């Protein structure tokens, strides 16, 4: 979810490993997990669960993203957006990436086992193994629907947070997962559109490459409509109140405005703005859920 430029000056060693964890994506995953924790209880989340759960999920996410960088090493080297990564340049060797990923993953499992519960630990491990192996290794290079099929792994963080607090998964947790699952395709296809030359060079069968710009724009529009419908479910189910409902509708209409504008008159600049707004959209939507949960529901 973040780009970069290849620098003539090597990154400091610590930063090379930090980059492999994809910090912005990891932070968004932890943010959604923490929201899931708070939504799972009418009171406050205990500090051991909040801090231990957040740290453990971040560590396992970082481990998965590091393995993702290793698996996609050759692909990343062909793309401007990712060619600067230390894994793609060879600044960090495959052996060191594997060791780093294993240390992060094992530490994350210990933290989750001790500060949350075994269910959260196993769910988190399964989620990020699914991302690093099933999605990255098998699905991404095999089908233009990779983002849709593999989206479940990326959608799981709020359920992980919910499980950390309740030691179970309820319908409310799965509603949160559904929202992120439906949000992922229009979010990522906006990026794939303005980075389509990168994906042509990489050989990955992304939707704009295999089916063209117009088909991708139609899919973004349709998924945005589905997303708006999905975001109404917490209110319909009784999980949230009017503050969330109004927020979801306003944010959804703004997102729809971007999708319609793209469909009517595409430009790379607008696609980039849509991609950036989609991140803001998800953050504000979950923040509205949290605000509604504690102060208005």
N, C-alpha and C positions, 0 to 999 in steps of 0.2 A: 504494500500500500504506500510505499515511499520510494522515491527515485533517488538518483545521485549521479555525480559525475566522476569519471575516472581521474584520479589525481596523480600528478607527477611525483608528489611526495608521499611515501608510504605512511599509512596510518600507524599510530602508536600500537604496540602489541595488544594492550588491553582493549583498545577500540576495535581492533580487527575481530576479536572474539565477540565483543558487544554487538557489532554489526550483524554477526551470524544469527543472533537471537531475534532479528527483525523487531527492534524495540517498539515501534509505533503499533504494529499489529499485536504484539504481546500486551501492550498497555491497554488496547481496546478490549482484548479478550479478558483481562483481569477486571477492567471496569464493568463489563457485562456480568462477570461472575459475582462481583461484589454487589451489584444491583440485585442479582438473584438471591444472594444471602439475605439482604434486608427485606425483600419482598416475601421471603419465606416465613417471616415471623412478625407478629403484631408489635413486638417489643424491639429492643436493641440486640444486635448481634454481639456475642461475647468477644472480647479482644483476642483471646487465643485463636478462636475460629476465624475471625476476620483477618487477622494478620497472618496466621499460619496457613489458612486457606488461600489467601491472596498470593503469598510467597510461593507456596507449593504449586499452585496452578501456573504462576509465572515461570517457575523453574522447568516444569514439564513442557510448557509451551515453547520456551527458549530452546530446550533440547530438540523438540520436533522441528522447529524452524532451522536449527543448525543442520539437522539431517536433511531437511529439504534443500538447503544450499548445497550440500554435498551431492545429493542425487541429481540436482539440476546444474551441476558445475559446468558441463559442456554447453548446455542451453543458455545459461546466464552469460557466458562469455560471448555469445553471439548477439546479445541484446544491449542496446545503449543504456536502458534503464537499470540493468543489473551487472553490466560488464565490470563495474568498479568494485564489486564485492570481493573481499579477500579470498573467498573460495574460488571465484572465477579467475582471479589473477594468479592464483597459486601461492599467494603470500602465506596462507594457512594450508598445511598439507592435509590430505584426507585422513591420515592417522590421527593427527591432532584434533580434527573436527569430530571424529568418532569418539575419541577420549573425552573431549569437552562435552559432547552431547550425553554420553553415558554418565559423567559426573553430575551434570545438571539434572538428568532424569532420575537417577538413583537418589540424589539429595531431595528432589521434589517429592518422590514417593515416601521417603522417610518423614518429611515434614507433614504431608497430608495424613499419613497413618497416625502420627502422634498428636496432631492438633485438630484433625477433623474426624474422619472415620474411614474404615476400609472401603466402603462403597464409593466414596468420593475419590479415593486413591485409584481404584481400579477403573472407574469411569473416566477419570482424567487421563490415565495411561492409555486406555482404549481409544479415547478421542484423538489424542495426538499421535499415537501410532497409526491410527486410521488416516490422519492427515499426511504424515510423513511417508507412509508406505503405500496404502491403498490409493489415496488421491494422487500424490506426487509421482509415484513410480508406475502405477497401473492405469489410472483413469485419465490423468492429464494429457499424456501423449496418445491416448487411444480414441477419444471421442470429443466432438465439439460441445457435447453436453457435460463435459467434465465438471464445470462449475456448479451445475445443477445437482448432479449425482453426488459429487464430493462435498456439497455444501453442508451436509449434516455435521461433519467434524467441526467446521468453523462456527456452526450455530449452537454448539453444546455448552459454551461457558456459563450462561445463566442457569442451566440445569445443574452444572457442577457446583455452582454457588448454593443453589437450593438444597442439593444433597448434603453439602457440608454442614448446613444448619439442621436439617430435618432427618438426615439419614434415610431419605426416601425420595421418590420422584412422583409428584402429583400432576394432575391435568394442567394446573397453572404453570408449572415448570415447562411442560411441553408446549404451551402457548407461546412462551418466551422464545423457545427454540424455533418454533414455526415462523415467528416474525423475522428472526435473523436468517433463517433458511430461505425465505422468500425475498428478503432484501438483498441477498448475496448476488444473484444473477444481474439485476440492473446496475448494481454497484460496480461489479467487476467488468461487465461488458462495456460500460462507459470508458473504463480504462483501456480495455482491449481495442476499442475503436480508435482512440487517438494514438495508441501504440501499435497499431496493426502492422506497420513495417517491421517492427521488432519481432512480432510473432511470425511473420513470413520468413524472416531470416532464421528464426529458431527452429522452424519446422513443426511447431506445436499446432494442433488442429483447433485453434480458437474460432469461435463462431463467425467473427467478421472475416476471417481468412477463408473458411470453408463455405460459408453461405452468403457472404457479402454484407455490405453496409446496410442496405435497406431492410433485409430480413432481421438483422441484429437490432436495428432501431425499432422495428415492430415488436420484437420480443421484449425489449426494454420497456416499451409502452404497456404491453400486456402484463408483464410482471409487476410493474408499478401499480397498476389497477388491482392486481391480486394482493399486493402488499397493503394497500389502503384497506381492503376488506379484512385482511388478516389482523391488522392493528385495531380493528373494532372489536375483535373477539374478547379481549380482557374485560371490556366494558359489558358486553353482552353476557359473558359468563358470570359477572358479578365480582370480578377480581379488582376492578378499579371504578372510579367515579367520573363525574362530569369534567373535572379539571383535566384528567388524562384524555377523555374523549375529545374535548375541544382541541387540546394540544395535538393529538394524533391526526385530527381532521385538517388542522391548519398546516402542519408539517407535511402531511400526505398531499395536500393540494399544491404546495410549493414544489414537492418532488415531481408531481404529475405535470406541473407547468414546465419543468426542465425537460421531462420526457417528451411532451408534446412539441416543445420548441425544437428539440433535437430531430424529431420525426419530420417536422415541417421544413426546417432549414438547418441541415447538419453543418457543423464546423468543429474542427479539433479543439478550438478554444472553448466552445460551449460544452463539448464532451468532457474536457478537463474540469470545468466548473461543476458539471453534474457529478462527476466522480468525487470531487472535494465536498460538495454539499451532502452527498450520500453519507459520508462519515459524520458530518455535523448532525444530519438528520437522525441517525441511529443513536448518537450520544444524547441529543435533546429528547428523543422519544423515551428512552429509558430513564432519563432524569425526570421527565414528567410522570412516569409510572411511580418513581420513588417519592416525589413530592406529593402526589395524590394519595399514596399509601399511608403516609405519616401524618398529613395535615388536613386532608379533606375527605378521606373515605369513611 
